[in-house]
């Protein structure tokens, strides 16, 4: 699942380059970049950045509500195996959470695969 999400994110991002990087759907997925590069994740974690906090809060909300998002289980397990567990920073707006959840769900359904 991890590999699918990482490769799908790259394909998703390419749909916006170079002309639409200021669009909402592009910007809302910025925190996902941290799971693509674990050294970047650690750097952002050490600096306690907004993107780090948003990613952690997103993962926390998915875990907390896993009964509503059961198709995320294996993806969350793959993040945990990389030391990414989620934390409640109460920073992610509801709209951002729902948008991120929809986009990652598209990745899991292979909409951006290949």
MMTF fields as JSON, N, C-alpha, C and O atoms, coordinates in Angstrom:
{
  "mmtfVersion": "1.0.0",
  "mmtfProducer": "UNKNOWN",
  "numBonds": 455,
  "numAtoms": 456,
  "numGroups": 114,
  "numChains": 1,
  "numModels": 1,
  "chainsPerModel": [1],
  "groupsPerChain": [114],
  "chainIdList": ["A"],
  "bondAtomList": [4, 2, 8, 6, 12, 10, 16, 14, 20, 18, 24, 22, 28, 26, 32, 30, 36, 34, 40, 38, 44, 42, 48, 46, 52, 50, 56, 54, 60, 58, 64, 62, 68, 66, 72, 70, 76, 74, 80, 78, 84, 82, 88, 86, 92, 90, 96, 94, 100, 98, 104, 102, 108, 106, 112, 110, 116, 114, 120, 118, 124, 122, 128, 126, 132, 130, 136, 134, 140, 138, 144, 142, 148, 146, 152, 150, 156, 154, 160, 158, 164, 162, 168, 166, 172, 170, 176, 174, 180, 178, 184, 182, 188, 186, 192, 190, 196, 194, 200, 198, 204, 202, 208, 206, 212, 210, 216, 214, 220, 218, 224, 222, 228, 226, 232, 230, 236, 234, 240, 238, 244, 242, 248, 246, 252, 250, 256, 254, 260, 258, 264, 262, 268, 266, 272, 270, 276, 274, 280, 278, 284, 282, 288, 286, 292, 290, 296, 294, 300, 298, 304, 302, 308, 306, 312, 310, 316, 314, 320, 318, 324, 322, 328, 326, 332, 330, 336, 334, 340, 338, 344, 342, 348, 346, 352, 350, 356, 354, 360, 358, 364, 362, 368, 366, 372, 370, 376, 374, 380, 378, 384, 382, 388, 386, 392, 390, 396, 394, 400, 398, 404, 402, 408, 406, 412, 410, 416, 414, 420, 418, 424, 422, 428, 426, 432, 430, 436, 434, 440, 438, 444, 442, 448, 446, 452, 450],
  "bondOrderList": [1, 1, 1, 1, 1, 1, 1, 1, 1, 1, 1, 1, 1, 1, 1, 1, 1, 1, 1, 1, 1, 1, 1, 1, 1, 1, 1, 1, 1, 1, 1, 1, 1, 1, 1, 1, 1, 1, 1, 1, 1, 1, 1, 1, 1, 1, 1, 1, 1, 1, 1, 1, 1, 1, 1, 1, 1, 1, 1, 1, 1, 1, 1, 1, 1, 1, 1, 1, 1, 1, 1, 1, 1, 1, 1, 1, 1, 1, 1, 1, 1, 1, 1, 1, 1, 1, 1, 1, 1, 1, 1, 1, 1, 1, 1, 1, 1, 1, 1, 1, 1, 1, 1, 1, 1, 1, 1, 1, 1, 1, 1, 1, 1],
  "groupList": [{"groupName": "UNK", "atomNameList": ["N", "CA", "C", "O"], "elementList": ["N", "C", "C", "O"], "formalChargeList": [0, 0, 0, 0], "bondAtomList": [1, 0, 2, 1, 3, 2], "bondOrderList": [1, 1, 2], "singleLetterCode": "X", "chemCompType": "L-PEPTIDE LINKING"}],
  "groupTypeList": [0, 0, 0, 0, 0, 0, 0, 0, 0, 0, 0, 0, 0, 0, 0, 0, 0, 0, 0, 0, 0, 0, 0, 0, 0, 0, 0, 0, 0, 0, 0, 0, 0, 0, 0, 0, 0, 0, 0, 0, 0, 0, 0, 0, 0, 0, 0, 0, 0, 0, 0, 0, 0, 0, 0, 0, 0, 0, 0, 0, 0, 0, 0, 0, 0, 0, 0, 0, 0, 0, 0, 0, 0, 0, 0, 0, 0, 0, 0, 0, 0, 0, 0, 0, 0, 0, 0, 0, 0, 0, 0, 0, 0, 0, 0, 0, 0, 0, 0, 0, 0, 0, 0, 0, 0, 0, 0, 0, 0, 0, 0, 0, 0, 0],
  "groupIdList": [1, 2, 3, 4, 5, 6, 7, 8, 9, 10, 11, 12, 13, 14, 15, 16, 17, 18, 19, 20, 21, 22, 23, 24, 25, 26, 27, 28, 29, 30, 31, 32, 33, 34, 35, 36, 37, 38, 39, 40, 41, 42, 43, 44, 45, 46, 47, 48, 49, 50, 51, 52, 53, 54, 55, 56, 57, 58, 59, 60, 61, 62, 63, 64, 65, 66, 67, 68, 69, 70, 71, 72, 73, 74, 75, 76, 77, 78, 79, 80, 81, 82, 83, 84, 85, 86, 87, 88, 89, 90, 91, 92, 93, 94, 95, 96, 97, 98, 99, 100, 101, 102, 103, 104, 105, 106, 107, 108, 109, 110, 111, 112, 113, 114],
  "secStructList": [7, 2, 2, 2, 2, 2, 2, 2, 2, 2, 2, 2, 2, 2, 6, 6, 6, 6, 6, 7, 6, 6, 1, 2, 2, 2, 2, 2, 6, 4, 4, 4, 2, 2, 2, 2, 7, 2, 2, 2, 2, 2, 2, 2, 2, 2, 2, 6, 7, 2, 2, 2, 2, 2, 2, 2, 2, 2, 2, 2, 2, 2, 2, 2, 6, 6, 6, 6, 7, 4, 4, 4, 2, 2, 2, 2, 2, 2, 2, 2, 6, 6, 6, 7, 7, 7, 7, 7, 7, 1, 7, 1, 7, 2, 2, 2, 2, 2, 2, 2, 2, 2, 2, 2, 2, 2, 2, 2, 6, 6, 6, 6, 7, 7],
  "xCoordList": [0.807, 0.0, 0.851, 0.538, 1.918, 2.789, 3.318, 3.268, 3.815, 4.366, 3.289, 3.545, 2.106, 1.005, 0.69, 0.525, 0.608, 0.296, 1.422, 1.158, 2.664, 3.796, 3.82, 3.954, 3.692, 3.726, 2.494, 2.581, 1.358, 0.13, 0.226, -0.24, 0.827, 0.991, 1.856, 1.548, 2.92, 3.777, 2.979, 3.088, 2.179, 1.351, 0.296, 0.04, -0.302, -1.301, -0.684, -1.253, 0.472, 1.161, 1.502, 1.417, 1.884, 2.23, 1.057, 1.256, -0.167, -1.343, -1.437, -2.102, -0.781, -0.867, 0.329, 0.272, 1.395, 2.624, 2.583, 2.027, 3.129, 3.685, 2.691, 2.993, 1.517, 0.635, -0.344, -0.877, -0.59, -1.661, -1.184, -1.914, 0.009, 0.541, -0.061, 0.202, -0.853, -1.51, -2.945, -3.65, -3.371, -4.722, -4.899, -3.945, -6.117, -6.42, -6.065, -5.443, -6.444, -6.211, -4.722, -4.303, -3.94, -2.489, -1.924, -1.136, -2.338, -1.814, -2.22, -1.426, -3.449, -3.935, -3.155, -3.109, -2.548, -1.793, -0.322, 0.416, 0.116, 1.525, 2.056, 3.177, 1.304, 1.825, 2.158, 2.982, 1.519, 1.798, 3.224, 3.746, 3.848, 5.238, 6.153, 7.163, 5.795, 6.644, 6.706, 7.705, 5.666, 5.728, 6.488, 6.87, 6.708, 7.46, 8.959, 9.686, 9.4, 10.822, 10.975, 10.728, 11.381, 11.434, 12.476, 12.333, 13.521, 14.482, 13.85, 14.125, 13.014, 12.27, 11.276, 11.102, 10.629, 9.706, 10.425, 9.92, 11.605, 12.365, 12.785, 12.73, 13.199, 13.608, 12.425, 12.555, 11.276, 10.083, 9.605, 9.114, 9.753, 9.379, 10.257, 9.753, 11.544, 12.48, 12.21, 12.435, 11.725, 11.413, 9.962, 9.553, 9.184, 7.778, 6.986, 6.277, 7.117, 6.512, 5.003, 4.461, 4.358, 2.917, 2.61, 1.665, 3.406, 3.153, 3.277, 2.489, 4.258, 4.419, 3.184, 2.628, 2.769, 1.613, 0.341, -0.47, 0.17, -1.014, -0.999, -2.034, 0.158, 0.247, -0.06, -0.831, 0.538, 0.314, -1.155, -1.718, -1.767, -3.173, -4.056, -5.022, -3.745, -4.484, -4.432, -5.462, -3.251, -3.085, -3.804, -4.431, -3.713, -4.42, -5.924, -6.564, -6.483, -7.927, -8.346, -9.408, -7.524, -7.829, -7.835, -8.751, -6.807, -6.726, -7.892, -8.473, -8.225, -9.292, -10.648, -11.514, -10.822, -12.092, -11.955, -12.616, -11.098, -10.801, -12.05, -12.113, -13.042, -14.285, -14.991, -15.728, -14.772, -15.335, -14.452, -14.916, -13.178, -12.212, -11.444, -10.215, -12.13, -11.445, -10.447, -9.509, -10.639, -9.703, -8.349, -7.43, -8.215, -6.946, -6.079, -4.929, -6.606, -5.885, -4.484, -3.521, -4.348, -3.023, -2.084, -0.876, -2.631, -1.806, -1.287, -0.112, -2.147, -1.728, -0.701, 0.238, -0.876, 0.117, 1.472, 2.51, 1.451, 2.724, 3.393, 4.621, 2.613, 3.196, 3.77, 4.859, 3.042, 3.527, 4.848, 5.722, 4.992, 6.245, 7.416, 8.578, 7.104, 8.125, 8.22, 8.898, 7.549, 7.625, 6.7, 6.909, 5.677, 4.729, 3.395, 2.741, 3.003, 1.83, 0.667, -0.476, 0.913, -0.133, -0.226, 0.086, -0.657, -0.791, -1.859, -2.004, -2.588, -3.654, -3.082, -2.881, -2.829, -2.369, -3.535, -3.365, -4.707, -5.902, -5.613, -5.968, -4.965, -4.557, -5.225, -5.333, -5.664, -6.235, -7.718, -8.491, -8.105, -9.517, -10.305, -9.754, -11.577, -12.427, -12.4, -12.332, -12.453, -12.44, -11.139, -11.143, -10.025, -8.732, -8.694, -8.233, -9.178, -9.198, -10.017, -9.554, -11.235, -12.085, -11.475, -11.579, -10.85, -10.215, -9.027, -8.886, -8.18, -7.046, -7.523, -6.97, -8.545, -9.089, -9.595, -9.351, -10.294, -10.799, -9.642, -9.678, -8.627, -7.502, -6.714, -6.406, -6.386, -5.642, -6.491, -5.958, -7.785, -8.67, -8.617, -8.648, -8.537, -8.375, -7.066, -7.014, -6.012, -4.735, -4.887, -4.404, -5.56, -5.741, -6.596, -6.467, -7.459, -8.302, -7.627, -8.239, -6.342, -5.505, -5.902, -5.576, -6.595, -7.012, -5.824, -5.921, -4.713, -3.527, -2.352, -1.204, -2.629, -1.584, -1.143, -1.961, 0.156, 0.704, 0.85, 1.31],
  "yCoordList": [-1.204, 0.0, 1.27, 2.248, 1.229, 2.394, 2.775, 3.937, 1.789, 2.038, 2.566, 3.473, 2.011, 2.453, 3.925, 4.709, 4.295, 5.687, 6.615, 7.692, 6.212, 7.06, 7.29, 8.427, 6.224, 6.372, 7.098, 7.876, 6.846, 7.54, 9.029, 9.858, 9.363, 10.773, 11.483, 12.604, 10.841, 11.446, 11.694, 12.76, 10.713, 10.87, 11.956, 12.745, 11.991, 13.007, 14.401, 15.309, 14.552, 15.841, 16.309, 17.498, 15.371, 15.72, 16.303, 17.057, 15.96, 16.531, 18.04, 18.725, 18.563, 19.98, 20.78, 22.008, 20.095, 20.775, 21.147, 20.389, 22.247, 23.318, 24.446, 25.367, 24.381, 25.553, 25.696, 26.785, 24.648, 24.73, 24.383, 23.738, 24.794, 24.476, 25.342, 25.107, 26.323, 27.154, 26.711, 27.325, 25.639, 25.141, 24.488, 23.969, 24.52, 23.992, 22.511, 22.108, 21.708, 20.26, 19.926, 18.912, 20.741, 20.547, 20.911, 20.165, 22.062, 22.549, 21.662, 21.441, 21.153, 20.363, 19.05, 18.476, 18.577, 17.318, 17.511, 16.531, 18.739, 19.016, 18.165, 17.665, 17.977, 17.164, 15.714, 15.065, 15.218, 13.848, 13.685, 12.571, 14.776, 14.706, 14.097, 13.472, 14.282, 13.802, 12.283, 11.728, 11.613, 10.145, 9.583, 8.413, 10.413, 9.97, 9.904, 9.119, 10.735, 10.863, 10.89, 11.912, 9.769, 9.655, 10.576, 10.964, 10.931, 11.896, 13.29, 14.052, 13.619, 14.877, 14.843, 15.844, 13.706, 13.548, 13.851, 14.609, 13.256, 13.471, 14.929, 15.485, 15.54, 16.945, 17.834, 18.706, 17.603, 18.392, 18.115, 19.014, 16.875, 16.516, 17.268, 17.82, 17.292, 17.991, 19.493, 20.143, 20.038, 21.468, 21.767, 22.928, 20.713, 20.843, 21.748, 22.656, 21.489, 22.342, 22.116, 21.145, 23.011, 22.91, 21.642, 20.922, 21.363, 20.158, 18.895, 17.962, 18.866, 17.717, 17.577, 16.487, 18.669, 18.628, 18.213, 17.453, 18.715, 18.356, 16.875, 16.212, 16.352, 14.927, 14.085, 13.128, 14.436, 13.689, 13.753, 12.747, 14.906, 15.048, 14.238, 13.616, 14.235, 13.435, 11.959, 11.284, 11.461, 10.052, 9.749, 8.699, 10.656, 10.496, 10.361, 9.468, 11.244, 11.214, 9.931, 9.379, 9.459, 8.187, 7.045, 6.223, 6.999, 5.94, 6.002, 4.975, 7.192, 7.378, 6.938, 6.474, 7.086, 6.781, 5.634, 5.626, 4.668, 3.6, 2.812, 2.262, 2.75, 2.058, 2.717, 2.053, 4.012, 4.731, 4.627, 4.829, 4.31, 4.247, 2.923, 2.94, 1.781, 0.489, 0.18, -0.59, 0.769, 0.51, 1.181, 0.976, 1.982, 2.637, 1.799, 2.159, 0.694, -0.084, -0.483, -0.219, -1.104, -1.579, -0.419, -0.521, 0.68, 1.859, 2.414, 2.763, 2.494, 2.99, 2.056, 2.515, 0.759, -0.192, 0.033, -0.027, 0.294, 0.517, 1.809, 1.891, 2.803, 4.031, 3.755, 4.226, 2.994, 2.654, 1.893, 2.085, 1.036, 0.295, 1.216, 0.831, 2.426, 3.437, 4.48, 5.496, 4.232, 5.133, 6.329, 7.309, 6.272, 7.369, 6.896, 6.015, 7.489, 7.012, 7.995, 7.574, 9.248, 10.248, 10.817, 10.147, 12.054, 12.742, 13.829, 14.424, 14.075, 15.069, 16.472, 16.912, 17.151, 18.534, 19.515, 20.723, 18.988, 19.819, 20.995, 22.138, 20.693, 21.747, 21.613, 22.589, 20.427, 20.168, 20.531, 20.0, 21.424, 21.785, 20.583, 19.728, 20.517, 19.405, 19.254, 18.142, 20.376, 20.345, 19.745, 18.967, 20.114, 19.569, 18.063, 17.296, 17.649, 16.222, 15.457, 14.45, 15.924, 15.208, 15.186, 14.182, 16.269, 16.317, 15.358, 14.604, 15.384, 14.453, 13.008, 12.157, 12.74, 11.392, 10.931, 9.789, 11.798, 11.43, 11.158, 10.198, 12.005, 11.861, 10.585, 9.825, 10.344, 9.126, 7.894, 6.865, 7.987, 6.879, 6.602, 5.444, 7.649, 7.457, 6.724, 5.856, 7.073, 6.387, 4.901, 4.043, 4.61, 3.226, 2.428, 1.208, 3.123, 2.469, 2.441, 2.075, 2.838, 2.786, 3.766, 3.555, 4.823, 5.834, 6.55, 7.021, 6.633, 7.326, 6.364, 6.795, 5.093, 4.08, 3.932, 3.956, 3.78, 3.441, 4.495, 4.251],
  "zCoordList": [0.0, 0.0, 0.0, -0.679, 0.767, 0.855, -0.529, -0.93, -1.236, -2.572, -3.516, -4.308, -3.435, -4.287, -4.018, -4.953, -2.747, -2.404, -2.854, -3.389, -2.646, -3.045, -4.55, -5.003, -5.323, -6.781, -7.302, -8.252, -6.686, -7.088, -6.788, -7.569, -5.664, -5.314, -6.354, -6.76, -6.779, -7.813, -9.09, -9.695, -9.499, -10.705, -10.517, -11.427, -9.353, -9.027, -9.116, -9.722, -8.51, -8.494, -9.913, -10.218, -10.765, -12.144, -12.918, -13.871, -12.517, -13.178, -12.98, -13.757, -11.954, -11.629, -12.143, -12.217, -12.494, -12.9, -14.364, -15.159, -14.75, -13.937, -13.668, -12.91, -14.276, -14.309, -13.148, -12.935, -12.405, -11.411, -10.0, -9.248, -9.637, -8.312, -7.206, -6.026, -7.568, -6.572, -6.297, -5.496, -6.969, -6.768, -5.402, -4.823, -4.898, -3.568, -3.446, -2.463, -4.415, -4.316, -4.359, -3.8, -4.997, -4.988, -3.622, -3.041, -3.125, -1.843, -0.673, 0.241, -0.694, 0.436, 0.579, 1.667, -0.501, -0.439, -0.093, 0.007, 0.09, 0.416, 1.574, 1.476, 2.669, 3.771, 3.369, 4.012, 2.312, 1.88, 1.362, 1.32, 0.973, 0.505, 1.571, 1.247, 2.826, 3.912, 3.988, 4.445, 3.553, 3.594, 2.402, 2.401, 1.39, 0.211, 0.493, -0.115, 1.417, 1.718, 3.24, 3.88, 3.803, 5.262, 5.886, 7.045, 5.144, 5.694, 5.761, 6.687, 4.79, 4.83, 5.993, 6.688, 6.204, 7.328, 8.647, 9.475, 8.834, 10.072, 10.223, 11.32, 9.134, 9.173, 9.57, 10.428, 8.938, 9.241, 10.675, 11.358, 11.114, 12.483, 13.48, 14.458, 13.241, 14.125, 14.169, 15.19, 13.053, 12.98, 13.334, 13.378, 13.587, 13.997, 13.04, 13.475, 11.737, 10.714, 10.596, 11.125, 9.909, 9.653, 8.856, 9.177, 7.814, 7.016, 7.859, 7.705, 8.744, 9.643, 10.539, 10.673, 11.137, 12.036, 11.297, 11.827, 10.071, 9.291, 8.927, 8.994, 8.543, 8.23, 9.459, 9.386, 10.577, 11.812, 12.233, 12.664, 12.113, 12.486, 11.535, 11.978, 10.248, 9.263, 9.635, 9.65, 9.93, 10.289, 11.603, 11.746, 12.545, 13.822, 13.591, 14.147, 12.773, 12.513, 11.798, 12.086, 10.875, 10.203, 11.206, 11.22, 12.042, 13.058, 14.037, 14.388, 14.468, 15.447, 14.883, 15.625, 13.587, 12.933, 11.937, 10.899, 12.254, 11.301, 10.916, 9.817, 11.799, 11.461, 10.275, 9.547, 10.079, 8.934, 7.695, 6.573, 7.906, 6.811, 6.841, 6.918, 6.782, 6.932, 5.817, 6.025, 4.642, 3.547, 3.756, 2.963, 4.815, 5.128, 6.071, 6.326, 6.591, 7.603, 7.166, 7.886, 6.022, 5.611, 5.303, 5.521, 4.801, 4.564, 5.891, 6.001, 6.881, 8.196, 8.833, 9.482, 8.65, 9.169, 8.513, 9.172, 7.196, 6.501, 6.977, 7.004, 7.346, 7.911, 9.296, 9.624, 10.106, 11.446, 11.378, 12.223, 10.38, 10.246, 9.915, 10.052, 9.482, 9.188, 10.296, 10.143, 11.395, 12.546, 12.478, 13.193, 11.631, 11.485, 12.075, 11.519, 13.201, 13.939, 13.975, 14.155, 13.817, 13.919, 15.322, 16.307, 15.391, 16.665, 16.514, 15.447, 17.571, 17.534, 17.751, 18.883, 16.651, 16.723, 16.578, 16.744, 16.271, 16.092, 15.16, 15.451, 14.042, 13.112, 11.744, 11.002, 11.42, 10.104, 10.105, 10.902, 9.222, 9.103, 8.588, 7.895, 8.922, 8.472, 6.957, 6.435, 6.261, 4.796, 4.276, 3.323, 4.91, 4.501, 4.757, 3.912, 5.919, 6.227, 5.202, 4.667, 4.918, 3.973, 2.575, 1.871, 2.173, 0.854, 0.793, -0.17, 1.811, 1.865, 1.876, 1.179, 2.667, 2.757, 1.393, 1.003, 0.663, -0.668, -1.631, -2.4, -1.583, -2.511, -2.216, -3.133, -0.949, -0.611, -0.919, -1.334, -0.724, -1.075, -2.578, -2.995, -3.389, -4.838, -5.122, -5.993, -4.388, -4.56, -4.235, -4.973, -3.132, -2.704, -3.684, -3.784, -4.397, -5.399, -6.77, -7.773, -6.788, -7.988, -9.085, -10.253, -8.72, -9.716, -10.357, -11.49, -9.64, -10.163, -10.312, -10.427, -10.31, -10.406, -11.853, -12.773, -12.037, -13.345, -14.311, -15.427]
}
